Amino acid sequence: MTVAQGLPRSQARSRIARHGGQQLRAPFPLRCGALLIDYIALIAIIVSGTLLSRMLGGGGRSAGNSAETAAILLAAVMAIFNLVVIPGLTGFTLGKWATGLRIERNGEGGPPGIGRVLLRHFIGYPLSLALAGLGFLLAIVTSHGRGLHDMIAGTIVVREGSI
């Protein structure tokens, strides 16, 4: 049991991002770092496949093409798990976990759910980019640090482990 909250540690972790009843907003540079980690992980798989295909492709291009195709398929599967399934169930992506951030339902707390994450990443992100990145920059100027994609999906990114 934690002394401060009187809850078992597992229950305290779901509320750990709150401080004085307020969620602590995630700093914009940290959010950018988390996104960068997520995309580096995906690109690393594709680069590894490309390098492998170049090594195998010496005389016969078919072996090289297979390795490259496999890497692209593996990156697509990882993208679905890292950007949809895992954050929908836990609130974390690889990058958010590494930087100590978490996606939560706005106002309610807890994991956002797969539907909200799909909306956030596949509608909110492209729309934020289509507005010349201004949708992302809203996270700097709004009081709760929510970008356009967070507003669309009803989510908020908070610091994990800050009581």
ROSE-302221 format. One line per 4 residues: number of its first residue (from 1); their letters; for each residue x, y, z of N, C-alpha, C, O. Coordinates in nm, 4 decimals. Atoms other than C-alpha are relative to their C-alpha. Layout:
<rs>
NUM> A> X,Y,Z,X,Y,Z,X,Y,Z,X,Y,Z ~ ...
</rs>
This chain:
<rs>
1> MTVA> 0.0839,-0.1190,0.0000,0.0000,0.0000,0.0000,0.0878,0.1245,0.0000,0.1907,0.1300,0.0672 ~ -0.0688,-0.1275,-0.0041,0.1139,0.3509,-0.0722,-0.0595,0.0820,0.1132,-0.1809,0.0829,0.1334 ~ 0.0461,-0.0767,-0.1149,0.0935,0.5775,0.2286,-0.0817,0.1208,-0.0448,-0.1835,0.1536,0.0162 ~ 0.0645,-0.1242,0.0438,-0.0080,0.8882,0.0337,-0.1440,-0.0208,-0.0445,-0.2291,0.0643,-0.0185
5> QGLP> 0.1329,0.0175,0.0550,-0.3135,0.7397,-0.1316,-0.0787,-0.1126,0.0646,-0.1999,-0.1215,0.0453 ~ 0.0699,0.1100,-0.0629,-0.3955,0.4303,0.0726,-0.0522,-0.1026,-0.0998,-0.1457,-0.1768,-0.0695 ~ 0.0414,0.0936,0.1045,-0.4299,0.2294,-0.2493,0.1119,-0.0985,-0.0256,0.2288,-0.0649,-0.0070 ~ -0.1068,0.0904,0.0451,-0.2440,-0.0792,-0.3619,0.0747,0.0636,-0.1158,0.0185,0.1434,-0.1908
9> RSQA> -0.0856,-0.0611,0.1021,0.0421,0.0102,-0.5939,-0.0604,-0.0097,-0.1399,-0.0459,0.0840,-0.2184 ~ 0.0571,0.0160,0.1343,-0.1418,-0.1246,-0.9016,-0.1110,0.1020,-0.0245,-0.1234,0.1538,-0.1355 ~ 0.1053,-0.1006,0.0164,-0.4389,0.1074,-0.8408,0.0587,0.1407,0.0017,0.0089,0.2297,-0.0672 ~ -0.0618,-0.1324,-0.0068,-0.2139,0.4006,-0.7545,0.0616,0.0382,-0.1333,0.0604,0.1556,-0.1702
13> RSRI> -0.0631,-0.0311,0.1290,-0.0342,0.3709,-1.0916,-0.0981,0.0606,-0.0979,-0.0581,0.1431,-0.1801 ~ 0.0950,-0.0552,0.0947,-0.3556,0.4490,-1.2790,-0.0353,0.1448,0.0336,-0.0884,0.2177,-0.0502 ~ 0.0306,-0.1381,-0.0404,-0.3920,0.7721,-1.0840,0.1253,0.0809,0.0260,0.1187,0.1935,0.0754 ~ -0.1261,-0.0605,-0.0358,-0.0265,0.8556,-1.0556,0.0280,0.1301,-0.0750,0.1092,0.2107,-0.0296
17> ARHG> -0.0255,-0.1191,0.0808,-0.0380,1.1265,-1.3241,-0.0782,0.1203,0.0505,-0.0748,0.2259,-0.0127 ~ 0.0772,-0.1113,-0.0550,-0.2621,1.3455,-1.1090,0.0753,0.0624,0.1169,0.1416,-0.0080,0.1931 ~ -0.0672,-0.0714,-0.1070,-0.1296,1.6098,-0.8710,-0.0955,0.1048,0.0533,-0.1285,0.2005,-0.0168 ~ 0.0953,-0.0955,-0.0566,-0.3644,1.7932,-0.6396,-0.1305,0.0017,-0.0773,-0.1937,0.1066,-0.0894
21> GQQL> 0.1230,0.0061,0.0778,-0.6592,1.6741,-0.8473,0.0158,0.0444,-0.1442,-0.0788,0.0350,-0.2225 ~ -0.0268,-0.0469,0.1359,-0.4985,1.8139,-1.1637,0.0978,-0.0941,-0.0697,0.1925,-0.1433,-0.0084 ~ -0.0947,0.0791,0.0774,-0.3293,1.6171,-1.4363,0.1178,0.0884,-0.0356,0.1003,0.2052,-0.0701 ~ -0.1186,-0.0756,0.0377,0.0259,1.7263,-1.5015,0.0240,-0.0173,-0.1488,0.0501,-0.1277,-0.1963
25> RAPF> -0.0141,0.0078,0.1443,0.0548,1.8108,-1.8671,0.1400,-0.0431,-0.0407,0.2391,-0.0135,0.0260 ~ -0.1272,0.0478,0.0526,0.3262,1.6506,-2.0695,0.0674,0.1138,-0.0760,0.0043,0.1768,-0.1608 ~ -0.0702,-0.1056,0.0725,0.5909,1.8973,-2.1889,0.0081,-0.0310,-0.1494,0.0295,-0.1458,-0.1885 ~ -0.0006,0.0173,0.1450,0.5826,1.9506,-2.5653,0.1285,-0.0652,-0.0511,0.1205,-0.1567,-0.1331
29> PLRC> -0.1218,0.0660,0.0499,0.9528,1.8633,-2.6204,0.0051,-0.1490,0.0346,0.0567,-0.2288,-0.0437 ~ 0.0030,0.1404,-0.0386,0.9023,1.5360,-2.4314,-0.0957,-0.0787,-0.0882,-0.0684,-0.1933,-0.1238 ~ 0.0941,0.0642,0.0925,0.5998,1.4551,-2.6474,0.0646,-0.0207,-0.1364,0.0464,-0.1251,-0.1989 ~ -0.0705,0.0126,0.1287,0.8103,1.5213,-2.9585,0.1033,-0.1114,0.0069,0.1194,-0.1873,-0.0886
33> GALL> -0.0984,0.1070,-0.0187,1.0823,1.2925,-2.8202,-0.0652,-0.1374,-0.0043,-0.0107,-0.2304,-0.0638 ~ 0.0721,0.1277,-0.0002,0.8279,1.0142,-2.7613,-0.0407,-0.0388,-0.1419,-0.0268,-0.1545,-0.1815 ~ 0.0392,0.0259,0.1389,0.6982,1.0455,-3.1177,0.1216,-0.0398,-0.0834,0.1133,-0.1293,-0.1675 ~ -0.1226,0.0317,0.0722,1.0541,1.0404,-3.2499,0.0459,-0.1435,0.0296,0.0888,-0.2145,-0.0614
37> IDYI> -0.0374,0.1370,-0.0368,1.1289,0.7177,-3.0587,-0.0904,-0.1004,-0.0716,-0.0427,-0.2014,-0.1234 ~ 0.0939,0.0901,0.0684,0.8139,0.5553,-3.2015,0.0358,-0.0164,-0.1472,0.0372,-0.1281,-0.1989 ~ -0.0283,0.0083,0.1425,0.9067,0.6407,-3.5581,0.1397,-0.0541,-0.0291,0.1597,-0.1186,-0.1320 ~ -0.1329,0.0583,0.0179,1.2755,0.5529,-3.5176,-0.0083,-0.1524,0.0081,0.0574,-0.2226,-0.0689
41> ALIA> 0.0159,0.1458,-0.0131,1.1706,0.2037,-3.4032,-0.0558,-0.0600,-0.1286,-0.0101,-0.1654,-0.1729 ~ 0.0582,0.0510,0.1245,0.9580,0.1592,-3.7164,0.0983,0.0087,-0.1161,0.1104,-0.0849,-0.1950 ~ -0.0961,-0.0192,0.1092,1.2212,0.2979,-3.9516,0.1174,-0.0967,0.0146,0.1716,-0.1442,-0.0853 ~ -0.1116,0.0928,-0.0221,1.4898,0.0789,-3.7903,-0.0311,-0.1377,-0.0575,0.0578,-0.2041,-0.1109
45> IIVS> 0.0386,0.1304,0.0560,1.2960,-0.2322,-3.8934,0.0122,0.0034,-0.1525,0.0659,-0.0896,-0.2127 ~ -0.0064,-0.0111,0.1461,1.2653,-0.1119,-4.2534,0.1448,0.0116,-0.0478,0.1818,-0.0496,-0.1480 ~ -0.1408,-0.0144,0.0373,1.6329,-0.0080,-4.2676,0.0723,-0.1340,0.0130,0.1520,-0.1704,-0.0736 ~ -0.0630,0.1320,-0.0187,1.7407,-0.3471,-4.1282,-0.0375,-0.0946,-0.1140,0.0474,-0.1675,-0.1654
49> GTLL> 0.0441,0.0832,0.1116,1.5325,-0.5233,-4.3927,0.0651,0.0397,-0.1303,0.1011,-0.0460,-0.2110 ~ -0.0636,-0.0483,0.1225,1.6764,-0.3066,-4.6664,0.1472,-0.0415,-0.0030,0.1971,-0.0867,-0.1061 ~ -0.1406,0.0413,-0.0058,2.0335,-0.3739,-4.5504,0.0142,-0.1501,-0.0221,0.1036,-0.1953,-0.0938 ~ -0.0017,0.1444,0.0175,1.9604,-0.7451,-4.5276,-0.0263,-0.0373,-0.1461,0.0376,-0.1277,-0.1999
53> SRML> 0.0302,0.0307,0.1407,1.8108,-0.7438,-4.8774,0.1183,0.0338,-0.0901,0.1408,-0.0338,-0.1905 ~ -0.1177,-0.0347,0.0805,2.1221,-0.5718,-5.0133,0.1093,-0.1053,0.0164,0.1806,-0.1372,-0.0788 ~ -0.1013,0.1040,-0.0228,2.3453,-0.8351,-4.8518,-0.0388,-0.1302,-0.0686,0.0463,-0.1986,-0.1254 ~ 0.0465,0.1250,0.0608,2.1308,-1.1248,-4.9758,-0.0198,0.0120,-0.1506,-0.0205,-0.0880,-0.2223
57> GGGG> 0.0363,-0.0204,0.1393,2.0590,-0.9710,-5.3121,0.1139,-0.0074,-0.0976,0.0937,0.0150,-0.2169 ~ -0.1173,0.0024,0.0870,2.4110,-1.0118,-5.4496,-0.0248,-0.0550,-0.1383,-0.0196,0.0207,-0.2352 ~ 0.0200,0.0597,0.1309,2.3389,-1.2570,-5.7326,-0.1468,-0.0126,-0.0348,-0.1845,0.0076,-0.1502 ~ 0.1419,0.0204,0.0275,1.9677,-1.3223,-5.6993,-0.0855,0.1007,0.0752,-0.0902,0.0990,0.1982
61> RSAG> 0.0795,-0.1065,-0.0625,1.7368,-1.0296,-5.6330,-0.1235,-0.0534,0.0727,-0.1792,0.0172,0.1567 ~ 0.1230,0.0485,-0.0625,1.4462,-1.2529,-5.5273,0.0160,-0.0158,0.1510,-0.0772,0.0145,0.2256 ~ -0.0232,0.0128,-0.1443,1.6020,-1.3283,-5.1850,0.0036,0.1376,0.0646,-0.0492,0.1558,0.1744 ~ -0.0066,-0.1369,-0.0516,1.6729,-0.9583,-5.1345,-0.1370,0.0642,0.0083,-0.1700,0.1300,0.1070
65> NSAE> 0.1346,-0.0575,0.0001,1.3218,-0.8559,-5.2302,-0.0866,-0.0601,0.1096,-0.1689,0.0095,0.1691 ~ 0.0771,0.0657,-0.1055,1.1760,-1.1103,-4.9883,0.0332,0.0584,0.1360,-0.0569,0.0822,0.2165 ~ -0.0407,-0.0567,-0.1280,1.3773,-0.9716,-4.6972,-0.0543,0.1418,0.0160,-0.0988,0.1798,0.1243 ~ 0.0505,-0.1366,-0.0044,1.2762,-0.6164,-4.7835,-0.1517,0.0020,0.0221,-0.2021,0.0817,0.1012
69> TAAI> 0.1457,0.0096,-0.0159,0.9074,-0.7109,-4.8150,-0.0358,-0.0448,0.1407,-0.1294,0.0076,0.2012 ~ 0.0251,0.0482,-0.1365,0.9212,-0.9014,-4.4856,0.0208,0.1117,0.1013,-0.0562,0.1232,0.1966 ~ -0.0265,-0.1111,-0.0915,1.0712,-0.5963,-4.3116,-0.1124,0.1034,-0.0045,-0.1520,0.1570,0.0990 ~ 0.1098,-0.0966,0.0126,0.7985,-0.3688,-4.4467,-0.1266,-0.0541,0.0665,-0.1978,0.0200,0.1343
73> LLAA> 0.1166,0.0614,-0.0649,0.5273,-0.6127,-4.3347,0.0164,-0.0024,0.1517,-0.0789,0.0245,0.2248 ~ -0.0266,0.0001,-0.1441,0.6907,-0.6474,-3.9910,-0.0160,0.1412,0.0582,-0.0705,0.1568,0.1675 ~ 0.0153,-0.1383,-0.0457,0.7063,-0.2658,-3.9588,-0.1472,0.0393,0.0046,-0.1887,0.1106,0.0960 ~ 0.1435,-0.0310,0.0002,0.3360,-0.2404,-4.0510,-0.0699,-0.0656,0.1191,-0.1545,-0.0039,0.1839
77> VMAI> 0.0584,0.0689,-0.1156,0.2435,-0.4998,-3.7882,0.0415,0.0696,0.1297,-0.0405,0.0890,0.2194 ~ -0.0473,-0.0704,-0.1195,0.4605,-0.3223,-3.5297,-0.0706,0.1346,0.0157,-0.1045,0.1745,0.1271 ~ 0.0699,-0.1286,-0.0059,0.2980,0.0103,-3.6189,-0.1402,-0.0180,0.0560,-0.1847,0.0622,0.1380 ~ 0.1358,0.0246,-0.0500,-0.0477,-0.1355,-3.5555,0.0036,-0.0309,0.1494,-0.0779,0.0210,0.2257
81> FNLV> -0.0084,0.0324,-0.1422,0.0582,-0.2830,-3.2223,0.0472,0.1195,0.0826,-0.0095,0.1479,0.1881 ~ -0.0576,-0.1103,-0.0774,0.2669,0.0174,-3.1096,-0.0867,0.1251,-0.0002,-0.0864,0.1997,0.0977 ~ 0.0772,-0.1236,0.0083,0.0288,0.2907,-3.2254,-0.1494,-0.0191,0.0262,-0.2208,0.0795,0.0443 ~ 0.1440,0.0219,-0.0189,-0.3135,0.1259,-3.1776,-0.0296,-0.0939,0.1169,-0.0922,-0.0535,0.2148
85> VIPG> 0.0406,0.1024,-0.0967,-0.3393,-0.1941,-2.9741,0.0547,0.0304,0.1402,-0.0222,0.0423,0.2355 ~ -0.0602,-0.0203,-0.1323,-0.0935,-0.1312,-2.6893,-0.0445,0.1321,0.0631,-0.0828,0.1313,0.1801 ~ 0.0479,-0.1220,-0.0654,-0.1829,0.2376,-2.6324,-0.1489,-0.0030,0.0308,-0.1931,0.0578,0.1283 ~ 0.1428,0.0102,-0.0277,-0.5523,0.1544,-2.6557,-0.0281,-0.0726,0.1300,-0.1230,-0.0395,0.2012
89> LTGF> 0.0195,0.0803,-0.1206,-0.5174,-0.0974,-2.3742,0.0740,0.0533,0.1224,0.0279,0.0363,0.2353 ~ -0.0823,-0.0423,-0.1129,-0.2453,0.0632,-2.1613,0.0239,0.1511,0.0083,0.0543,0.2031,0.1156 ~ -0.0311,-0.1430,0.0028,-0.2038,0.4278,-2.2685,0.1433,0.0293,-0.0415,0.1819,0.1457,-0.0522 ~ -0.1406,-0.0184,0.0360,0.1592,0.3720,-2.3693,0.0274,-0.0392,-0.1444,-0.0317,-0.1341,-0.1960
93> TLGK> -0.0685,0.0480,0.1192,0.3448,0.3579,-2.6976,0.1429,-0.0260,0.0462,0.1766,0.0060,0.1602 ~ -0.1395,0.0218,-0.0377,0.7102,0.2541,-2.6972,0.0653,0.1322,0.0402,0.1341,0.1398,0.1419 ~ -0.0594,-0.1312,-0.0285,0.8128,0.6208,-2.7086,-0.0551,0.0640,0.1266,0.0204,0.1224,0.2044 ~ 0.0590,-0.0586,-0.1205,0.5689,0.7331,-2.4405,0.0479,-0.0736,0.1253,0.0725,-0.0113,0.2286
97> WATG> -0.0518,0.0776,-0.1119,0.6818,0.4498,-2.2126,0.1428,0.0438,0.0322,0.1773,0.0626,0.1488 ~ -0.1405,-0.0370,-0.0194,1.0485,0.5470,-2.2648,0.0155,0.1405,0.0581,0.1117,0.1673,0.1301 ~ -0.0104,-0.1382,-0.0477,0.9818,0.9144,-2.1892,-0.0848,0.0273,0.1235,-0.0843,0.1391,0.1750 ~ 0.0789,-0.0190,-0.1216,0.7452,0.8603,-1.8958,-0.1317,0.0716,-0.0221,-0.1816,0.1393,0.0678
101> LRIE> 0.1279,-0.0628,0.0311,0.4288,0.9804,-2.0676,-0.1071,-0.1068,-0.0164,-0.0769,-0.2249,-0.0335 ~ 0.1122,0.0934,0.0151,0.0853,0.8230,-2.0936,-0.1176,0.0726,-0.0654,-0.1432,0.1893,-0.0361 ~ 0.1229,-0.0517,0.0609,-0.2270,0.8771,-2.3092,-0.1152,-0.0449,0.0894,-0.1255,-0.1629,0.1229 ~ 0.1167,0.0329,-0.0818,-0.5459,0.8931,-2.0993,-0.1246,0.0614,-0.0622,-0.1163,0.1530,-0.1440
105> RNGE> 0.1263,-0.0642,0.0369,-0.9125,0.9666,-2.1582,-0.0064,0.1322,0.0737,0.0214,0.1377,0.1935 ~ 0.0066,-0.1323,-0.0609,-0.9615,1.3374,-2.0931,-0.1110,0.0049,0.1045,-0.2256,-0.0300,0.0762 ~ 0.0974,-0.0165,-0.1062,-1.1356,1.4018,-1.7637,-0.0282,-0.1258,0.0784,-0.0582,-0.1178,0.1976 ~ 0.0335,0.1259,-0.0658,-1.1887,1.0342,-1.6819,0.1233,-0.0750,0.0465,0.1157,-0.1524,0.1418
109> GGPP> -0.1191,0.0784,-0.0285,-0.8328,0.9020,-1.6721,-0.0135,-0.1396,-0.0583,-0.1151,-0.1725,-0.1196 ~ 0.0019,0.1372,0.0492,-0.7485,0.5454,-1.7609,0.0376,-0.0093,-0.1461,0.0439,0.0917,-0.2161 ~ -0.0375,0.0218,0.1401,-0.6485,0.3924,-2.0931,-0.1071,0.0531,-0.0947,-0.2261,0.0457,-0.0644 ~ 0.0965,-0.0632,0.0906,-0.8107,0.5618,-2.3921,-0.0921,-0.0964,-0.0731,-0.2027,-0.0574,-0.1106
113> GIGR> 0.0786,0.0935,0.0796,-0.9405,0.2489,-2.5662,0.0442,0.0053,-0.1455,0.0940,0.1073,-0.1932 ~ -0.0490,0.0123,0.1380,-0.8659,0.1322,-2.9183,-0.0701,0.0970,-0.0942,-0.0061,0.1522,-0.1837 ~ 0.0734,-0.0926,0.0869,-1.1383,0.3436,-3.0816,0.0537,0.1419,0.0072,0.0712,0.2068,-0.0959 ~ -0.0548,-0.1357,-0.0157,-1.0036,0.6701,-2.9379,0.1400,0.0101,-0.0594,0.1752,0.1107,-0.1211
117> VLLR> -0.1367,-0.0021,0.0534,-0.6482,0.5783,-3.0318,-0.0022,-0.0015,-0.1526,0.0760,0.0692,-0.2162 ~ 0.0141,-0.0012,0.1460,-0.7526,0.4985,-3.3893,-0.0372,0.1396,-0.0486,0.0210,0.1900,-0.1446 ~ 0.0428,-0.1359,0.0349,-0.9284,0.8355,-3.4070,0.1146,0.0985,0.0170,0.1359,0.1844,-0.0685 ~ -0.1112,-0.0908,-0.0309,-0.6298,1.0130,-3.2506,0.1112,-0.0108,-0.1040,0.1578,0.0906,-0.1559
121> HFIG> -0.1151,0.0173,0.0879,-0.3608,0.8618,-3.4732,-0.0316,0.0061,-0.1486,0.0511,0.0526,-0.2271 ~ 0.0263,0.0109,0.1435,-0.5368,0.8111,-3.8056,-0.0955,0.1054,-0.0540,-0.1131,0.1156,-0.1754 ~ 0.0788,-0.1159,0.0430,-0.7730,1.1107,-3.8157,0.0652,0.1279,0.0527,0.0892,0.2220,-0.0229 ~ -0.0566,-0.1187,-0.0645,-0.6228,1.3597,-3.5683,0.1384,0.0374,-0.0498,0.1632,0.1544,-0.0792
125> YPLS> -0.1354,-0.0289,0.0463,-0.2577,1.3290,-3.6746,0.0004,0.0537,-0.1439,0.0602,0.1582,-0.1697 ~ -0.0010,-0.0548,0.1368,-0.3221,1.3680,-4.0493,-0.0642,0.1381,-0.0088,-0.0175,0.2233,-0.0843 ~ 0.0636,-0.1317,0.0013,-0.5567,1.6606,-3.9827,0.0932,0.1063,0.0586,0.1008,0.2179,0.0072 ~ -0.0967,-0.0932,-0.0593,-0.2968,1.8254,-3.7584,0.1119,0.0325,-0.0983,0.1569,0.1468,-0.1063
129> LALA> -0.1031,-0.0232,0.1021,-0.0372,1.7811,-4.0331,-0.0539,0.0825,-0.1166,0.0163,0.1681,-0.1704 ~ 0.0603,-0.0723,0.1125,-0.2765,1.9098,-4.3009,-0.0118,0.1496,0.0293,-0.0162,0.2315,-0.0625 ~ 0.0071,-0.1411,-0.0395,-0.3005,2.2346,-4.1061,0.1397,0.0569,0.0228,0.1592,0.1444,0.1072 ~ -0.1394,-0.0442,-0.0056,0.0752,2.2854,-4.1536,0.0608,-0.0195,0.1387,0.1459,0.0590,0.1807
133> GLGF> -0.0547,0.0297,-0.1318,0.1476,2.1323,-3.8119,-0.0596,0.0803,0.1137,-0.0222,0.0609,0.2293 ~ 0.0582,-0.0846,-0.1052,-0.0620,2.3866,-3.6239,-0.0802,-0.0815,0.1016,-0.0901,-0.0428,0.2180 ~ 0.0735,0.0860,-0.0923,-0.2724,2.1076,-3.4730,0.0887,-0.0540,0.1112,0.0440,-0.0696,0.2249 ~ -0.0947,0.0461,-0.1010,0.0368,1.9790,-3.2935,0.0427,0.1155,0.0907,0.0592,0.0978,0.2114
137> LLAI> -0.0461,-0.1158,-0.0772,0.1432,2.3277,-3.1842,-0.1030,0.0487,0.1009,-0.0687,0.1225,0.1932 ~ 0.1006,-0.0343,-0.1005,-0.1864,2.3702,-2.9992,0.0389,-0.0530,0.1370,0.0021,0.0055,0.2389 ~ -0.0425,0.0590,-0.1269,-0.0307,2.1475,-2.7318,0.0894,0.0956,0.0789,0.0996,0.0838,0.2010 ~ -0.0864,-0.0965,-0.0682,0.2094,2.4332,-2.6523,-0.0833,0.1093,0.0664,-0.0512,0.1536,0.1766
141> VTSH> 0.0732,-0.1179,-0.0475,-0.0531,2.7034,-2.6045,-0.1264,-0.0301,0.0799,-0.1768,0.0587,0.1486 ~ 0.1212,0.0287,-0.0770,-0.3535,2.5226,-2.4540,0.0375,-0.0267,0.1457,0.1473,-0.0740,0.1749 ~ -0.0301,0.0111,-0.1430,-0.3769,2.5153,-2.0757,0.0250,-0.1438,0.0449,0.1009,-0.1659,0.1392 ~ -0.0202,0.1399,-0.0384,-0.3931,2.1350,-2.0570,0.0978,-0.0723,-0.0910,0.1185,-0.1927,-0.0755
145> GRGL> -0.0992,0.0599,0.0885,-0.1354,2.0739,-2.3314,-0.0568,-0.0988,-0.0992,0.0088,-0.1968,-0.1346 ~ 0.0639,0.0921,0.0949,-0.3780,1.9080,-2.5706,0.0141,0.0529,-0.1420,-0.0148,0.1694,-0.1693 ~ -0.0062,-0.0337,0.1409,-0.3127,1.9075,-2.9434,-0.1348,-0.0258,-0.0651,-0.2255,-0.0789,-0.0011 ~ 0.1250,0.0209,0.0728,-0.5861,1.8978,-3.2068,-0.0387,-0.1474,-0.0002,-0.1559,-0.1808,0.0172
149> HDMI> 0.0274,0.1438,0.0011,-0.5550,1.5186,-3.2277,-0.0536,-0.0471,0.1356,-0.1371,-0.1374,0.1404 ~ 0.0525,0.0334,-0.1328,-0.6145,1.4980,-2.8495,-0.1428,0.0505,0.0169,-0.2269,-0.0181,0.0750 ~ 0.1350,-0.0565,-0.0109,-0.9196,1.7246,-2.8724,-0.1003,-0.0831,-0.0810,-0.2123,-0.1074,-0.0360 ~ 0.0876,0.0805,0.0850,-1.0665,1.5183,-3.1570,-0.0329,-0.1332,0.0665,-0.1474,-0.1782,0.0622
153> AGTI> 0.0180,0.1330,-0.0575,-1.0176,1.1890,-2.9718,-0.0454,0.0011,0.1459,-0.0800,-0.1036,0.2007 ~ 0.0376,-0.0055,-0.1410,-1.1008,1.3130,-2.6219,0.1064,-0.0597,0.0907,0.0752,-0.1264,0.1893 ~ -0.1115,0.0536,-0.0785,-0.7564,1.2244,-2.4871,0.0878,0.1128,0.0523,0.0742,0.2284,0.0122 ~ -0.1008,-0.0932,-0.0513,-0.4790,1.3944,-2.2944,0.1255,-0.0805,0.0255,0.1181,-0.1968,0.0652
157> VVRE> -0.1269,0.0659,-0.0291,-0.1112,1.3088,-2.2623,0.0529,0.0613,0.1288,0.0688,0.1829,0.1393 ~ -0.0440,-0.0459,-0.1305,0.0128,1.3302,-1.9053,0.1315,-0.0651,0.0373,0.1717,-0.1658,-0.0210 ~ -0.1232,0.0581,-0.0516,0.3337,1.2662,-1.7187,-0.0344,-0.1175,0.0895,-0.1246,-0.1090,0.1728 ~ 0.0185,0.1195,-0.0824,0.3505,0.9237,-1.5637,0.0940,0.0087,0.1179,0.2096,0.0479,0.1025
161> GSI> -0.0860,0.0063,-0.1170,0.4827,0.8904,-1.2123,0.0294,0.1335,0.0645,0.1331,0.1476,0.1292 ~ -0.0256,-0.1288,-0.0636,0.4503,1.2517,-1.0991,-0.1102,0.0329,0.0991,-0.2127,0.0912,0.0639 ~ 0.0935,-0.0400,-0.1043,0.2700,1.2858,-0.7707,0.0675,0.1079,0.0792,0.0096,0.1599,0.1745
</rs>
